[in-house]
């Protein structure tokens, strides 16, 4: 077949135009990426702080690290097992004196927070079940996998939680950051972004939130963040990551000075429990530090004890002691996917560890419940 020269030229021009058009489409897609869909707000959000002042009995759920093996292509299967169990317990507790009033998630929602599809396909549909079927407020703080220190990661995280956390401009939201706080009943919660634990502005904001509290009302102060001050998994033991170092040197003295009751964190895909005792002018105090990152991510195992000599020496003036109450197992079969239910009854806190699937009989204390305070007749730390 012989083509006329003009025909060849015309075909070449058409090919160039088609290629340019396709390139334009690809370029437009690069500059207009998929956006993360906001998690649905519950029909019954937490009331304004002053309207819940008299509430002294309720429960809340804490857990973390839900990222899955197929984020972006399928629902997080292990996380779905956790959510299913949560919904059953939320329904059971709804008509009791201790209904579940909020859920805390300590980060690593998805494998790569920069990719909107991972949020939209794998994570958000599950959380919508908790906020709509469960009708429970959901509070997420960034982990390292959110990539929230980058522009895209921060945007995706904030898009996801835009209907859930205090809005920009609220006195309970750090300006321009993912750090926030809220109060319900007799309990105050500080959501700390441990990715920026070295940031002095965040420290000062957190300090002002804690020091400005009415402690006659807020008898329970809770902190949750992604990285743990102390842990014995692959991120802990002999390894001291920078956020952990900052939490130990900067935030733990602040938490002691402000009598924080408990710190819930993730990052290590296992369960462990530390208890710190310290003494100040008002007497002996206890703080529980709980690592609960069994929300669905691949499970970790015990790696070894951290070296705490420098920490204990630096805090010798307040006679700090640390007890590793529950150590994680040395094999993954000893560290099931799980979540926590914390029951608040005045200033008394009780924690239940709820294992799921093959871990439903998980009993890290010889039972699955523990009091987060010392016996009233105990005069010295264990």
HUJO-V554100 format. One record per residue. RES is the residue in three letters. SS is DSSP state (hx for helix, st for strand, lp for the rest). PHI is phi in radians with two decimals (NA if undefined). BURIAL is b if it has 9 or more other C-alpha atoms within 8 Angstrom, else e. Layout:
res | ss | phi | burial
RES | SS | PHI | BURIAL
RES | SS | PHI | BURIAL
This chain:
res | ss | phi | burial
UNK | lp | NA | e
UNK | lp | -1.96 | e
UNK | lp | -1.71 | e
UNK | lp | -1.15 | e
UNK | hx | -0.98 | e
UNK | hx | -1.12 | e
UNK | hx | -1.15 | e
UNK | hx | -1.08 | b
UNK | hx | -1.09 | e
UNK | hx | -1.09 | e
UNK | hx | -1.10 | e
UNK | hx | -1.12 | e
UNK | hx | -1.12 | e
UNK | hx | -1.05 | e
UNK | hx | -1.06 | e
UNK | hx | -1.14 | e
UNK | hx | -1.15 | e
UNK | hx | -1.11 | e
UNK | hx | -1.08 | e
UNK | hx | -1.12 | e
UNK | hx | -1.12 | e
UNK | hx | -1.12 | e
UNK | hx | -1.10 | e
UNK | hx | -1.10 | e
UNK | hx | -1.10 | e
UNK | hx | -1.10 | e
UNK | hx | -1.13 | e
UNK | hx | -1.11 | e
UNK | hx | -1.12 | e
UNK | hx | -1.14 | e
UNK | hx | -1.66 | e
UNK | lp | -2.33 | e
UNK | lp | -1.24 | e
UNK | lp | -1.02 | e
UNK | lp | -1.75 | e
UNK | lp | -1.32 | b
UNK | lp | -1.38 | b
UNK | lp | -1.13 | b
UNK | lp | -1.13 | b
UNK | lp | -1.17 | b
UNK | lp | -1.32 | b
UNK | lp | -1.23 | b
UNK | lp | -1.17 | e
UNK | lp | -2.10 | e
UNK | lp | -1.26 | e
UNK | lp | -1.11 | e
UNK | lp | -1.27 | e
UNK | lp | -0.93 | e
UNK | hx | -0.91 | b
UNK | hx | -1.20 | e
UNK | hx | -1.50 | e
UNK | hx | -1.98 | b
UNK | lp | -0.90 | b
UNK | lp | -1.54 | e
UNK | lp | -1.39 | b
UNK | lp | -2.22 | b
UNK | st | -2.30 | b
UNK | st | -3.05 | b
UNK | st | -2.20 | b
UNK | st | -2.45 | b
UNK | st | -1.88 | b
UNK | st | -2.32 | b
UNK | st | -2.92 | b
UNK | lp | -2.95 | b
UNK | lp | 1.00 | b
UNK | lp | -1.82 | b
UNK | lp | -0.95 | b
UNK | lp | -2.00 | b
UNK | lp | -1.38 | e
UNK | lp | -2.22 | b
UNK | lp | -1.06 | b
UNK | lp | 1.75 | b
UNK | lp | -2.14 | e
UNK | lp | -2.72 | b
UNK | lp | -1.02 | b
UNK | lp | -1.18 | b
UNK | hx | -1.14 | b
UNK | hx | -1.18 | b
UNK | hx | -1.08 | b
UNK | hx | -1.07 | b
UNK | hx | -1.10 | b
UNK | hx | -1.15 | b
UNK | hx | -1.09 | b
UNK | hx | -1.01 | e
UNK | hx | -1.15 | b
UNK | hx | -1.00 | e
UNK | hx | -1.09 | b
UNK | hx | -1.11 | e
UNK | hx | -1.23 | e
UNK | hx | -1.05 | b
UNK | hx | -1.12 | b
UNK | hx | -1.11 | e
UNK | hx | -1.48 | b
UNK | lp | -1.02 | b
UNK | lp | -1.66 | e
UNK | lp | -1.69 | e
UNK | lp | -1.31 | e
UNK | lp | -2.23 | b
UNK | lp | -1.16 | b
UNK | st | -1.33 | b
UNK | st | -1.81 | b
UNK | st | -2.87 | b
UNK | st | -2.16 | b
UNK | st | -1.91 | b
UNK | st | -2.12 | b
UNK | lp | -1.57 | b
UNK | lp | 1.93 | b
UNK | lp | 1.06 | b
UNK | lp | -1.14 | b
UNK | lp | -2.35 | b
UNK | lp | -1.17 | b
UNK | lp | -2.32 | b
UNK | lp | -1.15 | b
UNK | lp | -1.30 | b
UNK | lp | -1.75 | b
UNK | hx | -1.04 | b
UNK | hx | -1.08 | b
UNK | hx | -1.13 | b
UNK | hx | -1.17 | b
UNK | hx | -1.19 | b
UNK | hx | -1.56 | b
UNK | hx | -1.83 | b
UNK | hx | -1.89 | b
UNK | hx | -0.99 | b
UNK | hx | -1.03 | b
UNK | hx | -1.23 | b
UNK | hx | -1.23 | b
UNK | hx | -1.05 | b
UNK | hx | -1.14 | b
UNK | hx | -1.18 | b
UNK | hx | -1.45 | b
UNK | hx | -1.78 | b
UNK | hx | -1.12 | e
UNK | lp | -1.41 | b
UNK | lp | 0.93 | b
UNK | lp | -2.17 | b
UNK | st | -1.06 | b
UNK | st | -2.20 | b
UNK | st | -2.11 | b
UNK | st | -1.98 | b
UNK | lp | -2.03 | b
UNK | lp | -1.18 | b
UNK | lp | -1.83 | b
UNK | hx | -1.19 | b
UNK | hx | -1.32 | b
UNK | hx | -1.20 | b
UNK | lp | 1.10 | b
UNK | lp | -1.29 | b
UNK | lp | -1.46 | e
UNK | lp | -1.76 | e
UNK | hx | -1.08 | e
UNK | hx | -1.20 | b
UNK | hx | -1.08 | b
UNK | hx | -1.12 | b
UNK | hx | -1.09 | b
UNK | hx | -1.12 | b
UNK | hx | -1.06 | b
UNK | hx | -1.17 | b
UNK | hx | -1.08 | b
UNK | hx | -1.10 | b
UNK | lp | -1.79 | b
UNK | lp | -1.03 | b
UNK | lp | -1.70 | b
UNK | lp | -2.04 | b
UNK | lp | -1.73 | e
UNK | lp | -0.94 | b
UNK | lp | -1.29 | e
UNK | lp | -0.97 | e
UNK | lp | 1.72 | e
UNK | lp | -1.27 | e
UNK | lp | -1.13 | e
UNK | lp | -1.73 | b
UNK | st | -2.28 | b
UNK | lp | -1.18 | b
UNK | lp | -0.97 | e
UNK | lp | 1.30 | e
UNK | lp | -2.26 | e
UNK | lp | -1.60 | b
UNK | lp | -1.41 | b
UNK | st | -2.74 | b
UNK | st | -2.66 | b
UNK | st | -2.81 | b
UNK | st | -2.18 | b
UNK | st | -2.51 | b
UNK | lp | 1.03 | b
UNK | lp | -1.68 | b
UNK | st | -2.21 | b
UNK | st | -2.01 | b
UNK | st | -2.12 | b
UNK | st | -1.89 | b
UNK | st | -1.71 | b
UNK | lp | -1.84 | b
UNK | lp | -1.51 | b
UNK | hx | -1.28 | b
UNK | hx | -1.10 | b
UNK | hx | -2.05 | b
UNK | lp | -1.05 | b
UNK | lp | -1.44 | e
UNK | lp | -1.33 | e
UNK | hx | -1.14 | e
UNK | hx | -1.12 | e
UNK | hx | -1.13 | b
UNK | hx | -1.02 | b
UNK | hx | -1.13 | e
UNK | hx | -1.16 | b
UNK | hx | -1.07 | b
UNK | hx | -1.05 | b
UNK | hx | -1.18 | e
UNK | hx | -1.13 | b
UNK | hx | -1.25 | e
UNK | hx | -1.28 | e
UNK | lp | -1.58 | e
UNK | lp | -1.34 | e
UNK | lp | -1.45 | e
UNK | lp | -1.33 | e
UNK | lp | -1.24 | e
UNK | lp | -1.65 | e
UNK | lp | -1.52 | b
UNK | lp | -1.39 | b
UNK | st | -2.04 | b
UNK | st | -2.02 | b
UNK | st | -2.04 | b
UNK | st | -2.08 | b
UNK | st | -2.36 | b
UNK | lp | -2.76 | b
UNK | lp | -1.39 | b
UNK | lp | -1.38 | b
UNK | lp | -1.69 | b
UNK | lp | -1.09 | b
UNK | lp | -2.44 | b
UNK | lp | -2.82 | b
UNK | lp | -2.28 | b
UNK | lp | -1.61 | b
UNK | lp | -1.15 | b
UNK | lp | -1.56 | b
UNK | lp | -2.12 | b
UNK | lp | 1.02 | b
UNK | lp | -1.32 | e
UNK | lp | -1.56 | e
UNK | lp | -2.16 | b
UNK | lp | -1.26 | e
UNK | hx | -1.03 | e
UNK | hx | -1.03 | b
UNK | hx | -1.11 | b
UNK | hx | -1.06 | b
UNK | hx | -1.19 | b
UNK | hx | -1.08 | b
UNK | hx | -1.16 | b
UNK | hx | -1.41 | b
UNK | hx | -1.80 | b
UNK | hx | -1.55 | b
UNK | hx | -1.06 | b
UNK | hx | -1.04 | b
UNK | hx | -1.14 | b
UNK | hx | -1.08 | b
UNK | hx | -1.17 | b
UNK | hx | -1.07 | e
UNK | lp | -1.75 | e
UNK | lp | 0.94 | b
UNK | lp | -1.13 | b
UNK | lp | -1.40 | b
UNK | st | -2.69 | b
UNK | st | -2.13 | b
UNK | st | -1.90 | b
UNK | st | -2.48 | b
UNK | lp | -2.28 | b
UNK | lp | 1.33 | b
UNK | lp | -1.63 | b
UNK | lp | -1.43 | b
UNK | lp | -2.93 | b
UNK | st | -2.18 | b
UNK | st | -2.67 | b
UNK | st | -2.47 | b
UNK | st | -1.98 | b
UNK | st | -2.23 | b
UNK | st | -1.86 | b
UNK | st | -1.96 | b
UNK | st | -2.68 | b
UNK | st | -2.19 | b
UNK | st | -2.33 | e
UNK | lp | -1.07 | e
UNK | lp | -1.63 | e
UNK | st | 2.11 | e
UNK | st | -1.50 | b
UNK | st | -2.29 | b
UNK | st | -2.24 | b
UNK | st | -2.26 | b
UNK | st | -1.67 | b
UNK | st | -2.10 | b
UNK | st | -2.03 | b
UNK | st | -1.74 | b
UNK | st | -2.38 | b
UNK | lp | -2.25 | b
UNK | lp | -1.84 | b
UNK | lp | -1.36 | b
UNK | lp | 2.54 | b
UNK | lp | -1.21 | b
UNK | lp | -0.93 | e
UNK | lp | -1.37 | b
UNK | lp | -1.88 | b
UNK | lp | -2.36 | b
UNK | lp | -1.10 | b
UNK | lp | -2.01 | b
UNK | lp | 2.49 | b
UNK | lp | -1.38 | b
UNK | lp | -1.29 | b
UNK | lp | -1.49 | e
UNK | lp | -1.85 | e
UNK | hx | -1.06 | e
UNK | hx | -1.13 | e
UNK | hx | -1.11 | b
UNK | hx | -1.15 | b
UNK | hx | -1.15 | e
UNK | hx | -1.16 | e
UNK | lp | -1.99 | b
UNK | hx | -1.11 | e
UNK | hx | -1.08 | e
UNK | hx | -1.80 | e
UNK | lp | 0.93 | b
UNK | lp | -1.18 | b
UNK | st | -2.26 | b
UNK | st | -2.25 | e
UNK | st | -2.09 | e
UNK | st | -1.48 | b
UNK | st | -1.12 | e
UNK | st | -2.30 | b
UNK | lp | -1.70 | b
UNK | lp | -1.21 | b
UNK | lp | -1.29 | b
UNK | lp | -1.49 | e
UNK | lp | -2.30 | b
UNK | hx | -1.10 | b
UNK | hx | -1.19 | e
UNK | hx | -1.74 | e
UNK | lp | -2.28 | b
UNK | lp | -1.34 | b
UNK | lp | -1.12 | b
UNK | st | -2.87 | b
UNK | st | -2.62 | b
UNK | st | -2.06 | b
UNK | st | -2.02 | b
UNK | st | -1.84 | b
UNK | st | -1.72 | b
UNK | st | -1.77 | b
UNK | st | -2.38 | b
UNK | lp | 1.13 | b
UNK | lp | -1.68 | e
UNK | st | -1.74 | b
UNK | st | -2.07 | b
UNK | st | -2.13 | b
UNK | st | -2.02 | b
UNK | st | -2.01 | b
UNK | st | -1.70 | b
UNK | st | -1.92 | b
UNK | st | -1.41 | b
UNK | lp | -2.17 | b
UNK | hx | 0.96 | e
UNK | hx | -1.18 | e
UNK | hx | -1.74 | b
UNK | lp | -1.16 | e
UNK | lp | -1.77 | e
UNK | lp | -1.05 | b
UNK | lp | -2.38 | b
UNK | lp | -1.19 | e
UNK | lp | -1.90 | e
UNK | lp | 1.48 | e
UNK | lp | -2.47 | e
UNK | lp | -1.92 | b
UNK | st | -2.22 | b
UNK | st | -2.66 | b
UNK | st | -1.49 | b
UNK | lp | -1.68 | b
UNK | lp | -2.82 | e
UNK | lp | -1.34 | e
UNK | lp | -0.99 | e
UNK | lp | -1.10 | e
UNK | lp | -1.65 | e
UNK | lp | -1.51 | e
UNK | lp | -1.84 | e
UNK | lp | -2.57 | e
UNK | lp | -1.16 | e
UNK | lp | -1.12 | e
